[in-house]
Amino acid sequence: MPLSLILACLWVLAAAIVAMLPMRLQYVPGLTLLILAVPLAVFVGLQLGWIWVAAVLFAVLSMYRRPLAALARHLRGRFAGET
């Protein structure tokens, strides 16, 4: 198995462990994992191709759907006032 997929599997396990923490303890490791998802997706893409990148992005979006939706609402509200 390529190193990129091993790291992606470890990322999923780490995200699952972080999800089991109390909410007040999830912020720092959760944000760290979200930031690390970008270079991990690039690494997977370089080794295996864009279809695997789509699988990685699907996993990231499914795990972080609520935080990313809240961020989108926040940014939409912030930029809606600027005309």
Residue pairs with C-beta under 8 A, 6 or more apart in sequence:
2 47
2 48
3 47
4 40
4 43
4 44
4 46
4 47
4 48
4 52
5 44
5 48
5 52
7 40
7 43
8 40
8 44
8 56
8 59
11 33
11 36
11 37
11 40
12 59
12 63
14 29
14 33
15 30
15 33
15 63
18 26
18 29
18 30
18 33
19 26
19 63
21 29
30 64
30 67
34 60
34 64
34 67
37 56
37 60
40 56
41 53
41 56
41 57
41 60
42 53
44 52
44 53
44 56
45 52
45 53
61 68
